[in-house]
Amino acid sequence: MLKVISRPSRLAKIQVREIMDQLPSVPYRLRTVKSTGDIDKRKPLSSGVPADFFSKELDQAVLNGKADVAIHSAKDLSVWRSSR
């Protein structure tokens, strides 16, 4: 069973389904975790938030073995935000 982690937003869950639909023979269990960006609704994104504002907790879960893979939206990753 593949342990998948993602943010709890509706869009994030849809994106997980889209990815996992491409792997129909892979059973998975989805766990959602709020990121700092989900919790801190007051900080403007234009104020220089950390690059991992929307991904730190998910990435940490993978590094700690609590998940096998994190499925992120490209918009939540620092490379995407810095290249705009």
N, C-alpha and C positions, 0 to 999 in steps of 0.2 A: 504494500500500500504506500503510494507516494504521499508524503506529507507536504502540502502546499500551504503557503501563508500569503496573505494579501491584506490590504486595508479593507475596512468594513463598508465602504461606500457602495452604493448600487452599481456605479460604473465599474469599480474594481471587481465586483463579483461577476458582472457580465463578461469582463475581459478574461477572468479565470475560466469561465465556461467556454468562451471562444477558443482559448488555447487548448484546454483539455478535450474539447470536441475533436481536435485534430489528432488526438491520441486515444481513440476509443477503447483500445485494449489495456490501457493503463488505469487501474483503479486508484482513486485518490481520495484524500480527506482534506477538506479546506478548513483552515483555522484563520480567523481574522484578528488583527491586532491594530489598535489605534496608534498612529504615528504621532510624533510631536506636533506635526502640522495639523493633525485632526484635533488634537487637544487644545493647542494654543490658537484660538480663533481671533485673537486680538492683534497679534503681530502682523503688520503689513508685509506682504511678500516682497515689496519694493525696498524694505528696510535692511536688506542684506542678511536674510536668514541663512543659516548654515546649509551647505550643499546637500546634506542628508536630512533635511527638515521633514521630508515625507517618506524616507526610506530607512532611517537608522534602525528602528526597532525591528523591522522585517529582516534586514540584513543580519542583525545581531542574532535573531532566532535561527537563521541558517548556520551562522558561524558556531553557535552553541549546540547545534544538533537537534534543536526543537522542531525544525522544518528541513525538508530536503531541498526545496526550491521556493523562492519568493517571486511572485508575479507582480510586476510593477507596471504602471502607466509610464510611457516615455516622458510625459510632462512632469512626472515626479522625480525624475533623475537629474542629477546636477549637470550632466553633459548636455541634456536637452535644454535646460534653462540657460546655461552659459553660452549656448551657440545661437541664441535668438538675436 
